[in-house]
Amino acid sequence: MARFFIDRPVFAWVISIIIMGIGVLSIMTLPVAQYPQIAPPSVTIRATYPGASADTVSNTVTQIIEQQMTGLDGLRYMSSDSTSDGSSSTTLTFETGTNPDIAQVQVQNKLSQATPLLPEQVQREGVVVEKAASGFLMVVGLIGDEGFDSTDLSDYMVANLVDDLSRIEGIGSVEVFGGQYAMRIWLDPAKLAAYELAPSDVVSAVSAQNTQISAGAFGGLPTVEGQMLNATVTAQSLLSTPEDFRQIVLRAEENGGLVLLQDVARVEIGSESYFTDPTYNGRPASGMALSLAPGANALDTAERVKERMKEFAEFFPEGVEYVIPFDTAPFVEISIEEVVRTLVEAIGLVFVVMFIFLQSFRATLIPTLAVPIVLLGTFGIMAAFGFTINTLTMLAMVLAIGLLVDDAIVVVENVERIMEEEGLSPRDATRKSMGQITGALIGIALVLSAVFVPMAFFGGSTGVIYQQFAITIVSAMALSVVVALTLTPALCASILRPAHEAKTRGLFGLFNRGFDRTSRGYTGAVGWIVRRPLRMLLIYAGLGAVMALLFLRTPEGFLPDEDQGIMFVLVQGPTGATVERTEAVLNEVENYFMNQESESVDSMFAVSGFSFAGSGQNVGMAFVRMKDWSERPSPEQSVQAVAGRAFGALSQIRDAMVFPVVPPAVIELGNVSGFDFYLQARGGQSHEQLLDARNQLLGMAGESPLIEQIRPSGLEDAAQYRLNIDWRKAGAMGVTATDVANLMQIAWTGSYVNDFIDRGRIKKVYVQAEADSRSVPSDFDKWRVRNSHGELVPFSNFTEGEWTFGPQGLSRYNGVPSMQIQGGPTPGVSSGEAMAEMENLVGQLPAGFNIAWTGLSLEEQDSGDQTMLLYALSLAAVFLCLAALYESWAIPLAVILVMPIGILGAVLGVFLGKFDNGVFFQVGLLTVIGLTGKNAILIVEFAREQTQAGVPLYNAVVEAARQRFRPIIMTSIAFSLGVLPLVLSTGAGANGRNAIGATVLGGTVMATIFGILFAPLFFVLMRRLLGRKDEWEDTSAEASR
C-alpha cells in the first residue's frame, strides 16, 4: 500500500485533507463536559404528608411506594427518606445506559398503583416524579436593597423565574430555598372561644366565601325570539387582598351584627414556606438549586441558564440583582482549557525532540504534519461514537501525541538511515524502508489497540470511563498508522533530500557524538546481557518482586478529588434547636470565611433549615465559592487546604457540629467527597438498636487514624411530645377522630384551604394558629373542638400528653431500615483504604448489621472489582494478537515478559507521587504496557527478520538493538516530554492530570532504561526454548569466535 502512495502523493494528501475536514466539522458540534455521562440515571418520587411524623410518613407513604417499585428494568438500588416535616423522598437509581425517559415512565406506571393506597391528604398535596442527577448543577440567588427581605425575593423568584428556568433544556429539577407569598390567617384561640367558634368554622367560611362563581350570560343559547342582548355576567372572583379576607363573615348575630374573620384572626400576606431562610454574604436573599437532567450536558445547560438570567435581569425591580454563588461549570471550562494547553505544550515539546534527533527541518516537518491530521480525525471518530470533549478524551489525545508521532518518526528515521548507510535516493530509500517496517507499524498498532480494546467492553460507570479513553486513543493510533502508510511515505519521497555527511560541529555535533557513544554502550550491554541470562533473570526477578510489592501497597481509589473552586459547609445543631440558633451558627461560619479566609473565598450563600442530611430547624448549610484559581496560586489556598483549616477552626463552635466538605470528583454521583454508605439493619433490629450500632460505629471510626470527618447524614432523633387521646371520653362527648384530626391539622400544622389572586397569579391560603398559641404543651388547653351536637368541647378534656424521644428522619436502602454515614480519609490515606477500614469496623458490630456502599463509593468498589480482570484481558489480547500476527508463540512471550518493567515504573511513579490506584492509574498503566510492548516489538521484529534471513541469533539480536536504538530513544523521549506537562500541571483539574502523567512518565522512563535491555534477552531465551536446534548451533559457534 505504501508504494501506491509513494507514487501518488496527491492521493495521499486528499485522504488527509478529508480526514481533517471531517474533524473540523465535528469539533464545531461536539459538546464539552468534565466527564462523560458516568452517573447512572435516577428517578425520584416526592410526596408530602403535612404534619405527619417521620414514623407516620415511613409507614403510610414511603413503604407503600417502595412496595410497588418491583419489576423495574435495570433498577440498581433504591433509597428513601421520611422526615418529621412530612416529606417522603424515594430515589431509584438504574444501571448506567438505562434510558432515563423509559425509567421515569415505568416508575410513573408503578406509582399509579400505589397512589390510591396513600392517605387522602398526601394525594391532595400531589406526588411528584422527576428525573434528575443527585447533585446540584448550580445555585441561582436573588439579593436586594434594604427594602427587600427573603420572602419578597423568594416570591419574585417563584413567580417569575422558577417555571421558566425549569423548562430550560438540560434542567432536571429546581429546588427553591423559600416560598412565594401566601395569604396567612393566624387564629387567636381566646377570641375564637369568646365568639363560640372553632377553627373548622373559620376554614368553612373561607372555603365558602373565597370562591370563583361562574354566573353565565344574558342571551345565552337557546334564546327567546327577538333577543337583542348577549353579554357575559360576572360575579365574585377569588379574593385578592388581606382586607378582602378580613371581611369574611363567620357568623351573623341575632341583633344583626356580624362576626368577621378579623375579629378572631390576624390576616397578612406572608410566605408559603418558612422552612428555609437564605442569606448571601449576610444579606437577605432567595435561592434555587438547579439539578441536571440525566444525560444533559452541564456546560451547555449552565450557559443557557446564565443567558436566561441576563434576559431576566433587565426586568428586575430596582435594587434587585442576581448572583450565582454555586456553579460547577467554571471548573469544567477551565479544566478542559488546561488540558488543551497541556496538549499544545506536548506538541511543542515533541517537535523539539524530533528536531534534535532528526536534525533537519524537512525531516521534522513530516511527523509534525501527522499530528493535526490524526487529532482532527480523532474528533471525527468521537463524534461518530457520540462522545463529548471531556477530560478523558482530551487526556487520551495528550497521551496519543507521543504515540501517533512514533509511527511517522519510525518511518522518517529509517528512511534517513537507509539513505545515509546505502546512498539511496529518497524515493528508493522510502520504498525499501516501508518494506522493512510496514509489518512492525501494523504490529505496533495492533498491540497498542489490543491493550485498550478490552476496556471498551466493560459496563457500569467505570466502563463508560474506559470506553471513552479506549476508543479515543485506539482511534488516534489507527489514524496514525493510516497516515504513516499513506502520507508519511509520500512526504519522505518528495520532501527529504539525499543524506549529507553527519553533523559534527555545534550542538548537533555534540549531541551526535554523545548519542553514538550511548548507542555503542547499549549495543555492547546487549551483547553482554544475552551471554549471561542467569544473572539478568535474577535481576529481573528482583525488579518483579519490587513491582509486585509496590503494586500491592498502592492504595485503591477511583477518581481524584479536585479543587473545583466550591465548598459545602454542613451544619448540624443539637436536637430541638430552633432556627435562630442555627442562623447564629451560620453567621459564625460566614464571619470565619469572609474574614479569616478572605484571600481565598469569594462569597458564601447560607441556607438555614436545609441540608443534604434533610430539612429541619436545627440544620443548615452554606455554599462557599472560592476565588478564581489564578487568584490563589498557593497550595495553601486550595479548596482542600481551606476546608482543612476551617474544620479545625469551626469545630470550636459549641452549639453545632460544622463540617466543611468539598464536592466529589463527579458531582452527579453525590454531594460530598470521601466515602458514603448505609448501615443496614438486616437482622430485623429496631430503630433504637440500629441507632446504638451506628453510634458504636461512629465512635470506633472516630478513633481510627485512617478516618476523619465521620458523621451521620440524616436528622438525629429528638424529643417529641406524644399526644394520647382517650377515645372513650371523646366519643362520649360527641367528638370524632375527624374532628380531632381537623383541629390538629389547622392549628398546629397549618391547613391549605384554597387560593387567592395576587397580581394575576394564583397563590395559596393557609389557616393556622398564632405562633404563641402552639409553642408549648400547655397551649393545647387553649383550643376547643366542635362536637356532633354543635357544642365546643375543650381539647384537654379528652387528651393528655407525655414527652418521648423519637426519629426526626428515617432512611431505607433497598427496602431495609438503614442509616447513612459519610466521612473521608485522613491526609495521605486513600479512599480505598478508608473504605476497607470502615468495612472492618462494621464487621465488629453485633450480628445482623451490614454495610451497603452508595454513590461514588459504590462506583469505586465496582471499579476495584474489575481492575485485575481488565489487566488480564489486556495482556491476553496482546499475546494472542502477536501470536496471530507473527505465527509464533516465542515473539509474544518475549514481548509480554518485558511489560513488568514498564509496570514497575508506572507503579513507582504513582507511589512517589502519592496517588491512588484509581481510574487514571489504570488507564495510564495500560498505556505503559502498550508503550513497553511497542519498544520490544521494534527490536524483536527486526531480530526475527534477521534470523529468518539466516543471520546467527546473537548477531541478529545485537544488530536489531543497534538499528532500533535511535528510533526507540527518540520516540520514548518524545513521548515522555509529551506527558511531562501532565506531571507538572497545576490549576483546575490538575490532580487527574498529575495522576495519569506520573503513571505514564514513570513507566516510560523505566521501560526505556531497562525494557530495551531485557527485550533482546527474552527474545533469545524464547528462541532457545521454542526454536530449531540448528539455529542455536550456529549462534554458539558464532559466539565462540
Secondary structure, DSSP 4 states (H G I P E B T S, - for coil): -HHHHHH-HHHHHHHHHHHHHHHHHHHHH--B-SSSS-SPPEEEEEEE-TT--HHHHIIIIIHHHHHH--S-TTEEEEEEEEETTSEEEEEEEE-TT--HHHHHHHHHHHHHHHGGGS-HHHHHH--EEEE--SSEEEEEEEEE-TT--HHHHHHHHIIIIIHHHHTSTTEEEEEEES--EEEEEEE-HHHHHHTT--HHHHHHHHHHHS---EEEEETPSS--TT----EEEE------SHHHHHT-EEEE-TTS-EEEGGGTEEEEEEES--S-EEEETTEEEEEEEEEEPTT--HHHHHHHHHHHHHHHHTTSPTTEEEEEEEESHHHHHHHHHHHHHHHHHHHHHHHHHHHHHH--HHHHHHHHHHHHHHHHHHHHHHHHTT--B-HHHHHHHHHHHHHHHHHHHHHHHHHHHHHHHH---HHHHHHHHHHHHHHHHHHHHHHHHHHHGGGGG--HHHHHHHHHHHHHHHHHHHHHHHHHHTHHHHHHHHH-----PPP-SHHHHHHHHHHHHHHHHHHHHHHHHHH-HHHHHHHHHHHHHHHHHHHHHSPB-SS-----SEEEEEEEPPTT--HHHHHHHHHHHHHIIIIITTTTEEEEEEEEEEETTEEEEEEEEEEEEEPPGGG--SGGGSHHHHHHHHHHHHTT-SSSEEEEEPPPSSGGG-SSSSEEEEEEETT---HHHHHHHHHHHHHHHHH-TTEEEEEE-SPPPEEEEEEEE-HHHHHHTT--HHHHHHHHIIIII-EEEEEEEETTEEEEEEEEE-GGGSSSGGGGGG-EEE-TTS-EEEGGGSEEEEEEEE-SEEEEETTEEEEEEEEEEPTT--HHHHHHHHHHHHTTSPTTEEEEE-HHHHHHHHHHHHHHHHHHHHHHHHHHHHHHHHT-SHHHHHHHHHHHHHHHHHHHHHHHHT--BSHHHHHHHHHHHHHHHHHHHHHHHHHHHHHHTT--HHHHHHHHHHHHHHHHHHHHHHHHHHHHHHHH--STTHHHHHHHHHHHHHHHHHIIIIIHHHHHHHHHHHHHHHS-HHHHHHHHHHHH-
